[in-house]
Amino acid sequence: MTDSRSDPVALRFRDLDAFGHVYHAEYLTLLDELRTAWFGSVLGLDHPQSYVVVRVEIDYVSSLTGDDGSVHGEFAVEAAGTTSLTLRESLRAGDGREVARSRVVVVLRDPRTGSSRSLSDRERASCVRYAERRGHAMKRIGLLGGMSWESSAHYYRLVNELVRDRLGGLHSAECLMFSVDFAEVEAMQESGRWDDAARLLTAAARVLEGGGADFVVLCTNTMHKVADAISAGVSVPLLHLGDTTAEAVLATGVRRVGLLGTGFTMEQSFYKDRLAGHGLDVVVPEADDRALVHRVIYDELCRGVVSERSRVAYQAVIGRLVEEGVEGVVLGCTEIELLIGPEHSPVPVFPTTRLHAEAAVRLALG
């Protein structure tokens, strides 16, 4: 759960009885104080009369004394109504020990009129982020896809298959997907409007964050050119494809790799430099081979066309990279693994879509 913990509050002399224990009634006061502060940080309800408690149930778990020093709260949204919120709360001592748990219903209030009011769209989106998670502690994956939808569908299948394989039974990934119109993005690529593309994808990432994604997976190699801008525009982590790929390559002992991808990925520095930053020596094909690889991606693979003729042509490109001494080949476009598998190369291939999906599931499941 994202930021479910409040800042700590120091225990005060007035909270204690003659034996140094916190009065049971004070547990409610402490929870109220912690809840109000948490509401301020999460929903912006920083006015002391922004809500009223209409129902509270509390279970006392263990004693709390002045020696504990401080307390903090952990909060989750169980339900969001039109004007009300139902919360699950945990009061914890400074050492993290749970001392009480409660269930509380609050009604939002307009401090100016004293009347109840409805949750705003922004508040409701925030509530989704802090929704109570039951069962296993799976983080919610935010898939930012559509570039192209062919590979995004592969991402979706992979993360669900991998979660099923890890957890068994009918388990599947807890995930969201925002799929953009690739024609719009491709036009921005061709015209060099990378700032516009960054704004478009950042807005999409914010929708995923508002929907409760604990981290964002950008389902494309090429658009990692604007990954830093997207990451700066959201408060949840972005799982960088270049990092997950480099880590997988290094784990095999390979150091010199060929890179296949779009012309942007092969010719510009943003991806090669990310791999090189991990200690990899990156080799790209010659100009004619780069043009062929790029054309097949956009004219065929992004349109769902998988051609044996193009597979043979890619194998020839890989062969020429091997002649230059590469020890492995990074399939640096999420569509390429629809065409090329391990059986099509004399050296190991590193399928970035699968590697990215595997890293996302590891992060989601811990």
DRENLUMDREN-829326 format. One record per residue (C-alpha): residue in three letters; chain; z, y, x. Coordinates in Angstrom, 1 decimal. Each point is the difference from the previous one (the first is absolute). Layout:
<zazas>
zaza kolkol ALA	tordren A	pz Z	py Y	px X;
...
</zazas>
This chain:
<zazas>
zaza kolkol MET	tordren A	pz 0.0	py 0.0	px 0.0;
zaza kolkol THR	tordren A	pz -1.0	py 3.4	px 1.4;
zaza kolkol ASP	tordren A	pz 2.8	py 2.5	px 0.8;
zaza kolkol SER	tordren A	pz 2.4	py -1.6	px -2.6;
zaza kolkol ARG	tordren A	pz 3.0	py 0.9	px 2.1;
zaza kolkol SER	tordren A	pz 1.7	py 3.4	px -0.4;
zaza kolkol ASP	tordren A	pz 1.5	py 2.0	px 2.8;
zaza kolkol PRO	tordren A	pz 3.7	py -0.9	px 0.6;
zaza kolkol VAL	tordren A	pz 2.9	py 2.0	px -1.4;
zaza kolkol ALA	tordren A	pz 3.3	py 0.2	px 1.8;
zaza kolkol LEU	tordren A	pz 3.1	py -1.3	px -1.8;
zaza kolkol ARG	tordren A	pz 2.5	py 2.8	px -0.7;
zaza kolkol PHE	tordren A	pz 3.8	py 0.1	px -0.2;
zaza kolkol ARG	tordren A	pz -0.2	py 0.7	px -3.8;
zaza kolkol ASP	tordren A	pz -1.9	py -3.3	px -0.4;
zaza kolkol LEU	tordren A	pz 3.0	py -2.1	px 1.2;
zaza kolkol ASP	tordren A	pz 3.2	py -1.2	px -1.6;
zaza kolkol ALA	tordren A	pz 3.4	py -0.1	px 1.8;
zaza kolkol PHE	tordren A	pz -1.0	py -3.2	px 1.7;
zaza kolkol GLY	tordren A	pz -3.2	py 1.3	px 1.4;
zaza kolkol HIS	tordren A	pz -2.3	py -1.8	px -2.5;
zaza kolkol VAL	tordren A	pz -2.7	py 1.7	px -2.0;
zaza kolkol TYR	tordren A	pz 0.9	py 0.2	px -3.7;
zaza kolkol HIS	tordren A	pz -2.3	py -2.2	px -2.1;
zaza kolkol ALA	tordren A	pz -0.9	py 3.0	px -2.2;
zaza kolkol GLU	tordren A	pz -1.2	py 1.8	px 3.2;
zaza kolkol TYR	tordren A	pz -2.7	py -2.6	px 0.5;
zaza kolkol LEU	tordren A	pz -1.8	py 1.5	px -3.0;
zaza kolkol THR	tordren A	pz 0.5	py 3.5	px 1.4;
zaza kolkol LEU	tordren A	pz -1.4	py -1.1	px 3.3;
zaza kolkol LEU	tordren A	pz -3.0	py -1.7	px -1.6;
zaza kolkol ASP	tordren A	pz -0.7	py 3.1	px -2.1;
zaza kolkol GLU	tordren A	pz 0.0	py 2.2	px 3.1;
zaza kolkol LEU	tordren A	pz -2.2	py -2.4	px 1.9;
zaza kolkol ARG	tordren A	pz -2.4	py -0.5	px -2.9;
zaza kolkol THR	tordren A	pz -0.4	py 3.8	px -0.5;
zaza kolkol ALA	tordren A	pz -0.9	py 0.4	px 3.7;
zaza kolkol TRP	tordren A	pz -2.4	py -2.9	px -0.2;
zaza kolkol PHE	tordren A	pz -1.7	py 1.4	px -3.1;
zaza kolkol GLY	tordren A	pz -0.4	py 3.3	px 1.8;
zaza kolkol SER	tordren A	pz -1.8	py -1.6	px 2.9;
zaza kolkol VAL	tordren A	pz -2.1	py -2.5	px -2.1;
zaza kolkol LEU	tordren A	pz -0.8	py 1.9	px -3.2;
zaza kolkol GLY	tordren A	pz 0.8	py 3.6	px 1.0;
zaza kolkol LEU	tordren A	pz 2.9	py 0.1	px -2.6;
zaza kolkol ASP	tordren A	pz 2.2	py 2.1	px 2.2;
zaza kolkol HIS	tordren A	pz 1.6	py 2.0	px -2.9;
zaza kolkol PRO	tordren A	pz 3.5	py -1.4	px -0.8;
zaza kolkol GLN	tordren A	pz -0.9	py 0.0	px -3.7;
zaza kolkol SER	tordren A	pz -3.4	py -1.7	px 0.3;
zaza kolkol TYR	tordren A	pz 1.2	py -3.2	px -1.6;
zaza kolkol VAL	tordren A	pz 2.9	py -1.4	px -2.0;
zaza kolkol VAL	tordren A	pz 1.5	py -3.5	px 0.1;
zaza kolkol VAL	tordren A	pz 0.0	py -1.7	px -3.3;
zaza kolkol ARG	tordren A	pz 1.1	py -3.5	px 1.0;
zaza kolkol VAL	tordren A	pz 1.5	py -1.6	px 3.0;
zaza kolkol GLU	tordren A	pz 1.2	py -3.5	px 0.8;
zaza kolkol ILE	tordren A	pz 1.8	py -0.7	px 3.3;
zaza kolkol ASP	tordren A	pz 1.2	py -3.1	px 1.9;
zaza kolkol TYR	tordren A	pz 2.6	py 0.5	px 2.7;
zaza kolkol VAL	tordren A	pz -0.9	py -2.3	px 2.9;
zaza kolkol SER	tordren A	pz 2.6	py 0.9	px 2.7;
zaza kolkol SER	tordren A	pz 2.5	py 2.5	px 1.0;
zaza kolkol LEU	tordren A	pz -0.8	py 3.3	px 1.8;
zaza kolkol THR	tordren A	pz 2.5	py 1.8	px 2.2;
zaza kolkol GLY	tordren A	pz 0.1	py 3.1	px 2.0;
zaza kolkol ASP	tordren A	pz -0.7	py -2.0	px 3.2;
zaza kolkol ASP	tordren A	pz -3.5	py -0.7	px -1.3;
zaza kolkol GLY	tordren A	pz -0.8	py 3.7	px 0.7;
zaza kolkol SER	tordren A	pz -3.0	py 0.4	px -2.2;
zaza kolkol VAL	tordren A	pz -2.1	py -1.5	px -2.8;
zaza kolkol HIS	tordren A	pz -3.7	py 0.0	px -0.9;
zaza kolkol GLY	tordren A	pz -1.9	py -1.1	px -3.0;
zaza kolkol GLU	tordren A	pz -3.1	py -2.2	px -0.5;
zaza kolkol PHE	tordren A	pz -2.1	py 0.5	px -3.1;
zaza kolkol ALA	tordren A	pz -2.8	py -1.6	px -1.9;
zaza kolkol VAL	tordren A	pz -1.7	py 0.9	px -3.2;
zaza kolkol GLU	tordren A	pz 0.2	py -2.8	px -2.5;
zaza kolkol ALA	tordren A	pz -1.8	py 1.8	px -2.8;
zaza kolkol ALA	tordren A	pz -1.6	py 3.4	px -0.7;
zaza kolkol GLY	tordren A	pz -0.1	py 1.1	px -3.7;
zaza kolkol THR	tordren A	pz -1.4	py 3.2	px -1.4;
zaza kolkol THR	tordren A	pz 3.1	py 2.1	px 0.8;
zaza kolkol SER	tordren A	pz 2.3	py -2.6	px 1.5;
zaza kolkol LEU	tordren A	pz 0.4	py -2.0	px 3.2;
zaza kolkol THR	tordren A	pz 2.0	py -3.2	px 0.5;
zaza kolkol LEU	tordren A	pz 1.2	py -0.5	px 3.5;
zaza kolkol ARG	tordren A	pz 1.6	py -2.9	px 2.0;
zaza kolkol GLU	tordren A	pz 2.4	py 1.4	px 2.5;
zaza kolkol SER	tordren A	pz 2.0	py -1.3	px 2.9;
zaza kolkol LEU	tordren A	pz 2.9	py 1.8	px 1.6;
zaza kolkol ARG	tordren A	pz 0.5	py -1.0	px 3.6;
zaza kolkol ALA	tordren A	pz 2.6	py 0.7	px 2.7;
zaza kolkol GLY	tordren A	pz -0.9	py 1.5	px 3.3;
zaza kolkol ASP	tordren A	pz -0.5	py -3.4	px 1.5;
zaza kolkol GLY	tordren A	pz -2.5	py -1.0	px -2.7;
zaza kolkol ARG	tordren A	pz 2.5	py -2.1	px -2.0;
zaza kolkol GLU	tordren A	pz -0.6	py 0.2	px -3.8;
zaza kolkol VAL	tordren A	pz 3.1	py 1.2	px -1.8;
zaza kolkol ALA	tordren A	pz -1.4	py 0.5	px -3.5;
zaza kolkol ARG	tordren A	pz -3.2	py -0.4	px -2.0;
zaza kolkol SER	tordren A	pz -1.0	py 1.8	px -3.1;
zaza kolkol ARG	tordren A	pz -2.7	py 0.3	px -2.7;
zaza kolkol VAL	tordren A	pz -0.4	py 3.5	px -1.4;
zaza kolkol VAL	tordren A	pz -2.2	py 1.7	px -2.6;
zaza kolkol VAL	tordren A	pz -0.7	py 3.7	px 0.5;
zaza kolkol VAL	tordren A	pz -1.9	py 2.4	px -2.2;
zaza kolkol LEU	tordren A	pz -2.0	py 2.8	px 1.7;
zaza kolkol ARG	tordren A	pz 1.0	py 3.5	px -1.1;
zaza kolkol ASP	tordren A	pz -1.5	py 3.5	px 0.2;
zaza kolkol PRO	tordren A	pz 2.7	py 2.1	px 1.5;
zaza kolkol ARG	tordren A	pz -1.4	py 3.1	px -1.6;
zaza kolkol THR	tordren A	pz 0.1	py -1.2	px -3.6;
zaza kolkol GLY	tordren A	pz 2.5	py -2.8	px 0.2;
zaza kolkol SER	tordren A	pz -2.4	py -2.3	px -1.8;
zaza kolkol SER	tordren A	pz -1.3	py -3.4	px 1.1;
zaza kolkol ARG	tordren A	pz -3.5	py 0.0	px 1.6;
zaza kolkol SER	tordren A	pz -2.7	py -2.5	px 0.8;
zaza kolkol LEU	tordren A	pz -0.7	py -1.3	px 3.5;
zaza kolkol SER	tordren A	pz -2.9	py 1.7	px 1.7;
zaza kolkol ASP	tordren A	pz -3.0	py -2.0	px 1.4;
zaza kolkol ARG	tordren A	pz 1.3	py 0.7	px 3.5;
zaza kolkol GLU	tordren A	pz 3.5	py -1.2	px -0.8;
zaza kolkol ARG	tordren A	pz -1.3	py -3.1	px -1.7;
zaza kolkol ALA	tordren A	pz -2.2	py -0.8	px 3.0;
zaza kolkol SER	tordren A	pz 3.1	py 0.4	px 2.2;
zaza kolkol CYS	tordren A	pz 1.9	py -2.4	px -2.2;
zaza kolkol VAL	tordren A	pz -2.6	py -2.6	px 0.6;
zaza kolkol ARG	tordren A	pz 0.5	py 0.2	px 3.7;
zaza kolkol TYR	tordren A	pz 3.7	py -0.7	px -0.4;
zaza kolkol ALA	tordren A	pz -0.3	py -2.6	px -2.7;
zaza kolkol GLU	tordren A	pz 2.4	py -2.9	px 0.3;
zaza kolkol ARG	tordren A	pz -1.5	py -3.0	px 1.9;
zaza kolkol ARG	tordren A	pz 1.2	py -3.4	px -1.2;
zaza kolkol GLY	tordren A	pz -0.3	py -3.3	px 1.9;
zaza kolkol HIS	tordren A	pz -1.3	py 0.0	px 3.5;
zaza kolkol ALA	tordren A	pz -0.1	py 3.4	px 1.9;
zaza kolkol MET	tordren A	pz -3.7	py 0.4	px 0.1;
zaza kolkol LYS	tordren A	pz -1.3	py 3.4	px 0.9;
zaza kolkol ARG	tordren A	pz -2.8	py 1.4	px -2.1;
zaza kolkol ILE	tordren A	pz -3.4	py 0.2	px 1.8;
zaza kolkol GLY	tordren A	pz -2.3	py 2.9	px -0.7;
zaza kolkol LEU	tordren A	pz -3.6	py -0.9	px 0.6;
zaza kolkol LEU	tordren A	pz -2.3	py 2.9	px 0.4;
zaza kolkol GLY	tordren A	pz -3.4	py -1.5	px -0.4;
zaza kolkol GLY	tordren A	pz -3.5	py 0.3	px -1.4;
zaza kolkol MET	tordren A	pz -1.7	py 0.5	px 3.4;
zaza kolkol SER	tordren A	pz -1.6	py -2.3	px -1.0;
zaza kolkol TRP	tordren A	pz 1.4	py -1.9	px -3.0;
zaza kolkol GLU	tordren A	pz -1.5	py -3.2	px 1.5;
zaza kolkol SER	tordren A	pz 2.5	py 0.0	px 2.8;
zaza kolkol SER	tordren A	pz 2.8	py 1.4	px -2.2;
zaza kolkol ALA	tordren A	pz -0.3	py -3.0	px -2.3;
zaza kolkol HIS	tordren A	pz 0.4	py -2.1	px 3.2;
zaza kolkol TYR	tordren A	pz 3.1	py 1.9	px 0.9;
zaza kolkol TYR	tordren A	pz 1.5	py -0.5	px -3.5;
zaza kolkol ARG	tordren A	pz -0.7	py -3.8	px 0.1;
zaza kolkol LEU	tordren A	pz 1.4	py -0.3	px 3.5;
zaza kolkol VAL	tordren A	pz 3.3	py 1.8	px -0.6;
zaza kolkol ASN	tordren A	pz 0.6	py -2.1	px -3.1;
zaza kolkol GLU	tordren A	pz -0.9	py -3.3	px 1.7;
zaza kolkol LEU	tordren A	pz 2.2	py 0.8	px 2.9;
zaza kolkol VAL	tordren A	pz 3.0	py 0.9	px -2.2;
zaza kolkol ARG	tordren A	pz -0.5	py -3.2	px -1.9;
zaza kolkol ASP	tordren A	pz -0.2	py -2.0	px 3.2;
zaza kolkol ARG	tordren A	pz 3.2	py 1.6	px 1.3;
zaza kolkol LEU	tordren A	pz 2.1	py -0.2	px -3.2;
zaza kolkol GLY	tordren A	pz -1.6	py -2.9	px -1.8;
zaza kolkol GLY	tordren A	pz -0.3	py -0.7	px -3.8;
zaza kolkol LEU	tordren A	pz -1.5	py 2.8	px -2.1;
zaza kolkol HIS	tordren A	pz 1.0	py 2.8	px 2.4;
zaza kolkol SER	tordren A	pz -2.6	py 2.8	px 0.6;
zaza kolkol ALA	tordren A	pz 0.0	py 3.3	px 1.7;
zaza kolkol GLU	tordren A	pz 1.7	py 3.0	px -1.5;
zaza kolkol CYS	tordren A	pz -2.8	py 2.5	px 0.6;
zaza kolkol LEU	tordren A	pz -1.9	py 3.0	px -1.4;
zaza kolkol MET	tordren A	pz -3.7	py 0.9	px 0.7;
zaza kolkol PHE	tordren A	pz -1.7	py 3.3	px -0.1;
zaza kolkol SER	tordren A	pz -3.8	py -0.6	px 0.3;
zaza kolkol VAL	tordren A	pz -2.1	py 3.1	px 0.7;
zaza kolkol ASP	tordren A	pz -3.7	py 0.6	px -0.7;
zaza kolkol PHE	tordren A	pz -1.6	py -1.1	px 3.3;
zaza kolkol ALA	tordren A	pz -3.1	py 2.0	px -0.7;
zaza kolkol GLU	tordren A	pz 2.0	py 3.2	px 0.2;
zaza kolkol VAL	tordren A	pz 1.7	py -1.1	px 3.2;
zaza kolkol GLU	tordren A	pz -3.2	py -1.2	px 1.6;
zaza kolkol ALA	tordren A	pz -1.6	py 3.4	px -0.7;
zaza kolkol MET	tordren A	pz 2.9	py 1.7	px 1.8;
zaza kolkol GLN	tordren A	pz -0.4	py -2.4	px 2.9;
zaza kolkol GLU	tordren A	pz -3.7	py 0.7	px 0.4;
zaza kolkol SER	tordren A	pz 0.4	py 3.8	px -0.2;
zaza kolkol GLY	tordren A	pz 3.0	py 0.1	px 2.3;
zaza kolkol ARG	tordren A	pz 2.3	py 1.3	px -2.7;
zaza kolkol TRP	tordren A	pz 3.0	py -1.9	px 1.4;
zaza kolkol ASP	tordren A	pz 2.5	py 2.6	px -1.1;
zaza kolkol ASP	tordren A	pz -1.2	py -0.4	px -3.6;
zaza kolkol ALA	tordren A	pz 0.3	py -3.8	px 0.4;
zaza kolkol ALA	tordren A	pz 3.6	py 0.4	px 1.3;
zaza kolkol ARG	tordren A	pz 1.0	py 2.2	px -3.0;
zaza kolkol LEU	tordren A	pz -1.6	py -2.5	px -2.4;
zaza kolkol LEU	tordren A	pz 1.8	py -3.0	px 1.5;
zaza kolkol THR	tordren A	pz 3.3	py 1.8	px 0.5;
zaza kolkol ALA	tordren A	pz 0.0	py 0.8	px -3.7;
zaza kolkol ALA	tordren A	pz -0.7	py -3.7	px -0.8;
zaza kolkol ALA	tordren A	pz 2.8	py -1.0	px 2.4;
zaza kolkol ARG	tordren A	pz 2.4	py 2.3	px -1.8;
zaza kolkol VAL	tordren A	pz -0.9	py -1.7	px -3.3;
zaza kolkol LEU	tordren A	pz 1.0	py -3.3	px 1.6;
zaza kolkol GLU	tordren A	pz 3.2	py 1.5	px 1.3;
zaza kolkol GLY	tordren A	pz 0.8	py 1.4	px -3.5;
zaza kolkol GLY	tordren A	pz -0.7	py -3.5	px -1.5;
zaza kolkol GLY	tordren A	pz 2.8	py -1.4	px 2.2;
zaza kolkol ALA	tordren A	pz -1.9	py -1.2	px 3.1;
zaza kolkol ASP	tordren A	pz 2.4	py -0.6	px 2.9;
zaza kolkol PHE	tordren A	pz -2.9	py 0.3	px 2.5;
zaza kolkol VAL	tordren A	pz -3.7	py 0.7	px 0.0;
zaza kolkol VAL	tordren A	pz -2.8	py -2.3	px 1.2;
zaza kolkol LEU	tordren A	pz -3.3	py 1.8	px 0.6;
zaza kolkol CYS	tordren A	pz -2.5	py -2.7	px -0.7;
zaza kolkol THR	tordren A	pz -2.7	py 1.2	px 2.3;
zaza kolkol ASN	tordren A	pz -0.5	py 0.3	px 3.8;
zaza kolkol THR	tordren A	pz -2.3	py 3.0	px -0.1;
zaza kolkol MET	tordren A	pz 2.2	py 2.2	px -2.0;
zaza kolkol HIS	tordren A	pz 2.9	py -0.5	px 2.4;
zaza kolkol LYS	tordren A	pz -1.7	py 3.0	px 1.6;
zaza kolkol VAL	tordren A	pz 2.1	py 2.0	px -2.4;
zaza kolkol ALA	tordren A	pz 3.0	py -2.3	px 0.0;
zaza kolkol ASP	tordren A	pz 2.3	py 2.6	px 1.7;
zaza kolkol ALA	tordren A	pz -0.8	py 2.6	px -2.7;
zaza kolkol ILE	tordren A	pz 0.8	py -2.5	px -2.7;
zaza kolkol SER	tordren A	pz 3.2	py -1.1	px 1.7;
zaza kolkol ALA	tordren A	pz 1.1	py 3.6	px 0.3;
zaza kolkol GLY	tordren A	pz -0.6	py 0.5	px -3.8;
zaza kolkol VAL	tordren A	pz 2.3	py -2.6	px -1.3;
zaza kolkol SER	tordren A	pz 3.6	py -0.9	px 0.7;
zaza kolkol VAL	tordren A	pz -0.5	py -3.8	px 0.1;
zaza kolkol PRO	tordren A	pz -1.4	py -1.8	px 3.1;
zaza kolkol LEU	tordren A	pz -3.7	py -0.7	px 0.5;
zaza kolkol LEU	tordren A	pz -0.6	py -3.4	px 1.6;
zaza kolkol HIS	tordren A	pz -2.7	py 0.9	px 2.6;
zaza kolkol LEU	tordren A	pz -2.8	py -2.6	px 0.3;
zaza kolkol GLY	tordren A	pz -0.7	py 0.8	px 3.6;
zaza kolkol ASP	tordren A	pz 3.6	py -0.8	px 1.0;
zaza kolkol THR	tordren A	pz 0.2	py -3.3	px -1.9;
zaza kolkol THR	tordren A	pz -3.4	py -1.0	px 1.5;
zaza kolkol ALA	tordren A	pz 1.0	py 0.8	px 3.6;
zaza kolkol GLU	tordren A	pz 3.3	py -1.9	px -0.4;
zaza kolkol ALA	tordren A	pz -1.9	py -3.0	px -1.2;
zaza kolkol VAL	tordren A	pz -2.5	py 0.1	px 2.9;
zaza kolkol LEU	tordren A	pz 2.7	py 0.4	px 2.6;
zaza kolkol ALA	tordren A	pz 2.0	py -2.9	px -1.4;
zaza kolkol THR	tordren A	pz -2.9	py -2.3	px 1.0;
zaza kolkol GLY	tordren A	pz -0.2	py 1.3	px 3.5;
zaza kolkol VAL	tordren A	pz -3.4	py 1.6	px -0.5;
zaza kolkol ARG	tordren A	pz -0.4	py 3.4	px 1.7;
zaza kolkol ARG	tordren A	pz -3.7	py 0.8	px 0.0;
zaza kolkol VAL	tordren A	pz -1.5	py 0.1	px -3.5;
zaza kolkol GLY	tordren A	pz -3.3	py 0.9	px -1.6;
zaza kolkol LEU	tordren A	pz 0.2	py 2.2	px -3.1;
zaza kolkol LEU	tordren A	pz -2.3	py -0.3	px -3.0;
zaza kolkol GLY	tordren A	pz 0.2	py 2.5	px -2.8;
zaza kolkol THR	tordren A	pz -1.7	py 2.9	px -1.7;
zaza kolkol GLY	tordren A	pz -1.8	py 2.4	px 2.3;
zaza kolkol PHE	tordren A	pz 3.0	py 2.4	px -0.5;
zaza kolkol THR	tordren A	pz 2.5	py -2.6	px 1.2;
zaza kolkol MET	tordren A	pz -2.1	py -1.2	px 2.9;
zaza kolkol GLU	tordren A	pz -1.2	py 3.4	px 1.3;
zaza kolkol GLN	tordren A	pz 2.9	py 2.3	px -0.7;
zaza kolkol SER	tordren A	pz 3.3	py -0.1	px 1.9;
zaza kolkol PHE	tordren A	pz 2.6	py -0.3	px -2.8;
zaza kolkol TYR	tordren A	pz 0.0	py -3.8	px -0.2;
zaza kolkol LYS	tordren A	pz -0.9	py -0.9	px 3.6;
zaza kolkol ASP	tordren A	pz 2.7	py 2.3	px 1.3;
zaza kolkol ARG	tordren A	pz 2.6	py -1.5	px -2.3;
zaza kolkol LEU	tordren A	pz -0.8	py -3.5	px 1.3;
zaza kolkol ALA	tordren A	pz -0.2	py 1.3	px 3.6;
zaza kolkol GLY	tordren A	pz 3.4	py 1.5	px -0.5;
zaza kolkol HIS	tordren A	pz 1.4	py -3.5	px -0.3;
zaza kolkol GLY	tordren A	pz -1.6	py -1.0	px 3.4;
zaza kolkol LEU	tordren A	pz -3.3	py -1.5	px -1.3;
zaza kolkol ASP	tordren A	pz -3.3	py 0.5	px 1.8;
zaza kolkol VAL	tordren A	pz -2.5	py 0.7	px -2.9;
zaza kolkol VAL	tordren A	pz -3.7	py -0.6	px 0.3;
zaza kolkol VAL	tordren A	pz -2.6	py 1.0	px -2.7;
zaza kolkol PRO	tordren A	pz -3.5	py -1.3	px -0.3;
zaza kolkol GLU	tordren A	pz -3.1	py 1.9	px 1.2;
zaza kolkol ALA	tordren A	pz -1.6	py 2.7	px -2.2;
zaza kolkol ASP	tordren A	pz -2.5	py -2.3	px -1.7;
zaza kolkol ASP	tordren A	pz 2.6	py -2.6	px -0.8;
zaza kolkol ARG	tordren A	pz 2.4	py 2.6	px -1.3;
zaza kolkol ALA	tordren A	pz -2.7	py 1.2	px -2.4;
zaza kolkol LEU	tordren A	pz -0.6	py -3.6	px -1.2;
zaza kolkol VAL	tordren A	pz 3.7	py -0.6	px -0.6;
zaza kolkol HIS	tordren A	pz 0.4	py 3.2	px -1.9;
zaza kolkol ARG	tordren A	pz -3.0	py -0.5	px -2.1;
zaza kolkol VAL	tordren A	pz 1.0	py -3.5	px -1.1;
zaza kolkol ILE	tordren A	pz 3.5	py 1.3	px -1.0;
zaza kolkol TYR	tordren A	pz -1.3	py 2.7	px -2.3;
zaza kolkol ASP	tordren A	pz -3.2	py -1.4	px -1.2;
zaza kolkol GLU	tordren A	pz 1.2	py -3.6	px -0.5;
zaza kolkol LEU	tordren A	pz 3.7	py -0.9	px 0.3;
zaza kolkol CYS	tordren A	pz 1.2	py 3.1	px -2.0;
zaza kolkol ARG	tordren A	pz -2.4	py -1.1	px -2.7;
zaza kolkol GLY	tordren A	pz 1.2	py -3.6	px -0.1;
zaza kolkol VAL	tordren A	pz -3.1	py -1.3	px 1.9;
zaza kolkol VAL	tordren A	pz 0.8	py -2.7	px 2.6;
zaza kolkol SER	tordren A	pz -3.2	py -0.9	px 1.8;
zaza kolkol GLU	tordren A	pz -0.4	py -2.9	px 2.5;
zaza kolkol ARG	tordren A	pz -2.6	py 2.1	px 1.8;
zaza kolkol SER	tordren A	pz 2.6	py 2.7	px 0.6;
zaza kolkol ARG	tordren A	pz 2.5	py -2.6	px 1.1;
zaza kolkol VAL	tordren A	pz -2.3	py -1.2	px 2.6;
zaza kolkol ALA	tordren A	pz -0.7	py 3.6	px 1.1;
zaza kolkol TYR	tordren A	pz 3.8	py 0.6	px 0.3;
zaza kolkol GLN	tordren A	pz 0.4	py -3.2	px 2.0;
zaza kolkol ALA	tordren A	pz -2.6	py 1.4	px 2.5;
zaza kolkol VAL	tordren A	pz 1.9	py 3.2	px 0.3;
zaza kolkol ILE	tordren A	pz 3.2	py -1.9	px 0.7;
zaza kolkol GLY	tordren A	pz -1.8	py -2.1	px 2.6;
zaza kolkol ARG	tordren A	pz -1.1	py 3.2	px 1.8;
zaza kolkol LEU	tordren A	pz 3.6	py 1.3	px 0.0;
zaza kolkol VAL	tordren A	pz 1.2	py -3.4	px 1.4;
zaza kolkol GLU	tordren A	pz -2.5	py 0.5	px 2.8;
zaza kolkol GLU	tordren A	pz 1.7	py 3.3	px 0.8;
zaza kolkol GLY	tordren A	pz 3.3	py -1.9	px 0.5;
zaza kolkol VAL	tordren A	pz 1.9	py 0.4	px -3.3;
zaza kolkol GLU	tordren A	pz 2.6	py -2.6	px -0.7;
zaza kolkol GLY	tordren A	pz 0.1	py 0.6	px -3.8;
zaza kolkol VAL	tordren A	pz -1.6	py 2.0	px -2.7;
zaza kolkol VAL	tordren A	pz 1.7	py 2.3	px -2.4;
zaza kolkol LEU	tordren A	pz -1.7	py 0.0	px -3.4;
zaza kolkol GLY	tordren A	pz 0.8	py 3.7	px -0.4;
zaza kolkol CYS	tordren A	pz -1.4	py 0.4	px -3.5;
zaza kolkol THR	tordren A	pz 1.7	py -1.7	px -2.9;
zaza kolkol GLU	tordren A	pz -3.3	py -1.3	px -1.4;
zaza kolkol ILE	tordren A	pz -1.1	py -1.7	px 3.2;
zaza kolkol GLU	tordren A	pz 2.2	py -3.0	px -0.5;
zaza kolkol LEU	tordren A	pz -1.9	py -0.7	px -3.2;
zaza kolkol LEU	tordren A	pz -2.9	py -0.9	px 2.4;
zaza kolkol ILE	tordren A	pz 1.6	py -1.1	px 3.2;
zaza kolkol GLY	tordren A	pz 2.7	py -2.6	px 0.5;
zaza kolkol PRO	tordren A	pz 1.4	py -1.8	px 3.1;
zaza kolkol GLU	tordren A	pz -2.7	py -2.6	px -0.2;
zaza kolkol HIS	tordren A	pz -2.7	py 2.6	px 0.6;
zaza kolkol SER	tordren A	pz 1.3	py 1.3	px 3.4;
zaza kolkol PRO	tordren A	pz 0.5	py -1.6	px 3.4;
zaza kolkol VAL	tordren A	pz 3.1	py 2.1	px 0.6;
zaza kolkol PRO	tordren A	pz 2.9	py 0.6	px -2.4;
zaza kolkol VAL	tordren A	pz -0.6	py 2.5	px -2.8;
zaza kolkol PHE	tordren A	pz 2.7	py 2.2	px -1.4;
zaza kolkol PRO	tordren A	pz -0.5	py 0.6	px -3.8;
zaza kolkol THR	tordren A	pz 1.6	py 3.3	px -0.7;
zaza kolkol THR	tordren A	pz 0.3	py -0.4	px -3.7;
zaza kolkol ARG	tordren A	pz 2.0	py -3.2	px 0.3;
zaza kolkol LEU	tordren A	pz 2.1	py 1.3	px 2.9;
zaza kolkol HIS	tordren A	pz 0.8	py 3.2	px -2.1;
zaza kolkol ALA	tordren A	pz 0.9	py -2.1	px -3.1;
zaza kolkol GLU	tordren A	pz 2.2	py -2.3	px 2.1;
zaza kolkol ALA	tordren A	pz 1.8	py 3.0	px 1.5;
zaza kolkol ALA	tordren A	pz 0.5	py 1.5	px -3.5;
zaza kolkol VAL	tordren A	pz 1.5	py -3.2	px -1.3;
zaza kolkol ARG	tordren A	pz 2.3	py -0.3	px 3.0;
zaza kolkol LEU	tordren A	pz 1.2	py 3.6	px -0.7;
zaza kolkol ALA	tordren A	pz 0.3	py -0.6	px -3.7;
zaza kolkol LEU	tordren A	pz 2.1	py -3.2	px 0.3;
zaza kolkol GLY	tordren A	pz 1.9	py 0.8	px 3.2;
</zazas>
